[in-house]
């Protein structure tokens, strides 16, 4: 019976693809599978590649020795071990992420997952859990989904690393960070996160990956990392779709 149902679902999916073939989320061209990016669209995305800061993952302008840190990470070391992102935040990646985050284009998660696997391959190999950065209840109700949780869920299915969508909670509603300065962002998220009590023992001694859509100044990621380490997490790494390029 299970075989018959699976076969029926496959036939239905194939039929849908014939009538409504999957299209590239950037160019609109027909592609081989849902979420795939067409060859001509690849050049419009600014992928992050080596050389990178060994800690925060920001691209560097020159070849460096292994484990070299950027000036920002030397002057103000982050609490997390490492952070990696797929794209530089630009016109094309911004449109993709905003559509995913605010435009109900949740199917775009399948476009991001393969790239996240590649960008985070080293941290994923030793990770115990994937933890999405949480939304406050008010914002979750307004948006109807947490984009970071969708990413973590899809990445978990692809990598078999368990995800814990409820492990962290946002304890107070904070204003949107979009137009705040770096210092304002830090103050905005102070004491805004907590670990759910029932996950305290599970997380102790673990290696976790914080998942979010965009790394901007790192204020949110730093605050979440501090909270996790305070509750006994051994190592925090960070994986995001895009990275805003701020001057060091």
Buried (B, 14 or more C-beta within 10 A) or exposed (E): EEEEEEEEEEEEEEEEBEEEEBBBBBBEBEBEEBBBBBEEBEEBBBBBEEBBBBBBBBBBEEEBEEEBBBEBBEEEEBBBBBBBBBBBBBEBBBEBBEBBBEEEBBBBBBBBBBBBBEBBEEBBEEBBBBBBBBBBEEBBEEEEEBBBBBBBBBBBEBBEBEBBBEBBBBEEEBEEBEEBEEEBBBEBBEEBBBBBEEBEEBBEEBBBBBBBBBBBBBBBBBBBBBBBBEBBBBBBBBBBBBBBEEEE
